């Protein structure tokens, strides 16, 4: 049986409260402790790679949030028209969908930090 290499060296750095919260959120999204996440990112960078699992995890969360934001925008607009007794033409619906799709990622990225992911212990 091969013995795993022991980790005996340590690396430290100082970050601001805002930077720490961002790092903590990224680790949380990757279902890792902050130390594990930092080690993975540093080693991947040192090896000339990108930490694929973390990037895909963040991208997946952003994509899901973007779709939810777009769906919410469309739904609220359609419901508002219905409540006011107005009908929606196919052309209006298409414009509504295009408008919701146009800024969904921007809105999702803005809303993700509000989810409270930075309070992980």
C-alpha positions as CSV (number, residue, x, y, z in Angstrom):
1,X,0.0,0.0,0.0
2,X,1.3,3.4,-1.0
3,X,1.5,6.0,1.8
4,X,-0.1,9.3,1.0
5,X,2.3,12.3,1.1
6,X,1.9,14.2,4.3
7,X,1.1,17.9,4.1
8,X,3.7,19.5,6.4
9,X,4.1,23.0,4.9
10,X,1.7,25.9,5.2
11,X,1.0,29.0,3.1
12,X,-0.8,32.1,4.5
13,X,-2.1,35.3,3.1
14,X,-4.1,38.3,4.3
15,X,-7.4,39.3,2.6
16,X,-10.1,41.9,3.3
17,X,-13.4,41.0,4.7
18,X,-15.0,41.3,1.3
19,X,-12.3,39.1,-0.3
20,X,-12.7,36.5,2.5
21,X,-16.5,36.4,1.9
22,X,-16.0,35.8,-1.8
23,X,-13.5,33.0,-1.2
24,X,-15.8,31.5,1.4
25,X,-18.7,31.6,-1.0
26,X,-16.7,29.9,-3.8
27,X,-15.6,27.2,-1.4
28,X,-19.2,26.7,-0.2
29,X,-20.4,26.4,-3.8
30,X,-17.8,23.7,-4.4
31,X,-18.8,21.9,-1.2
32,X,-15.3,22.2,0.2
33,X,-13.8,23.8,3.2
34,X,-12.0,27.1,2.6
35,X,-8.6,25.4,3.1
36,X,-9.4,22.5,0.7
37,X,-10.8,24.9,-1.9
38,X,-7.7,27.2,-1.7
39,X,-5.3,24.3,-2.0
40,X,-7.1,23.0,-5.1
41,X,-7.1,26.4,-6.8
42,X,-3.4,27.1,-6.0
43,X,-2.2,23.7,-7.1
44,X,-4.3,23.8,-10.3
45,X,-2.9,27.2,-11.1
46,X,0.7,26.1,-10.3
47,X,0.2,23.2,-12.7
48,X,-1.1,25.5,-15.4
49,X,-4.6,24.2,-15.1
50,X,-7.9,25.7,-14.0
51,X,-9.8,24.1,-11.2
52,X,-12.5,22.5,-13.4
53,X,-14.8,21.3,-10.7
54,X,-15.0,24.6,-9.0
55,X,-15.5,26.6,-12.2
56,X,-18.2,24.3,-13.5
57,X,-19.9,24.4,-10.1
58,X,-20.1,28.2,-10.1
59,X,-21.1,28.2,-13.8
60,X,-23.9,25.7,-13.1
61,X,-25.2,27.8,-10.2
62,X,-25.0,31.0,-12.3
63,X,-26.8,29.3,-15.2
64,X,-29.6,28.0,-12.9
65,X,-30.0,31.3,-11.2
66,X,-30.1,33.1,-14.6
67,X,-32.9,30.8,-15.8
68,X,-34.9,31.4,-12.6
69,X,-34.4,35.2,-12.9
70,X,-35.6,35.1,-16.5
71,X,-38.6,32.9,-15.7
72,X,-39.5,35.2,-12.8
73,X,-39.4,38.2,-15.1
74,X,-41.5,36.6,-17.7
75,X,-44.0,35.2,-15.2
76,X,-44.5,38.5,-13.4
77,X,-45.0,40.4,-16.6
78,X,-47.5,37.9,-17.9
79,X,-49.4,37.9,-14.6
80,X,-49.4,41.7,-14.4
81,X,-51.0,41.9,-17.9
82,X,-53.6,39.3,-17.0
83,X,-54.6,40.9,-13.7
84,X,-55.1,44.2,-15.6
85,X,-57.4,42.4,-18.1
86,X,-54.9,42.7,-21.0
87,X,-54.1,40.0,-23.5
88,X,-50.6,39.2,-24.7
89,X,-49.8,38.7,-28.4
90,X,-47.3,36.2,-29.7
91,X,-45.0,39.1,-30.7
92,X,-45.2,40.7,-27.2
93,X,-44.4,37.4,-25.6
94,X,-41.4,37.0,-27.9
95,X,-40.1,40.5,-27.0
96,X,-40.7,39.7,-23.3
97,X,-38.7,36.5,-23.6
98,X,-35.9,38.2,-25.5
99,X,-35.7,41.0,-22.9
100,X,-35.6,38.5,-20.0
101,X,-32.9,36.5,-21.7
102,X,-30.8,39.6,-22.5
103,X,-30.0,40.5,-18.9
104,X,-30.7,37.3,-17.0
105,X,-27.0,36.4,-16.3
106,X,-26.2,40.0,-15.1
107,X,-29.1,39.9,-12.7
108,X,-28.2,36.4,-11.5
109,X,-24.6,37.4,-10.8
110,X,-25.9,40.4,-8.9
111,X,-28.3,38.3,-6.8
112,X,-26.1,35.3,-6.0
113,X,-24.1,37.1,-3.3
114,X,-27.4,37.9,-1.6
115,X,-28.1,34.2,-1.0
116,X,-26.1,34.2,2.3
117,X,-23.4,31.7,1.2
118,X,-20.8,33.8,3.0
119,X,-22.0,32.8,6.5
120,X,-20.6,29.3,6.4
121,X,-18.6,28.2,9.5
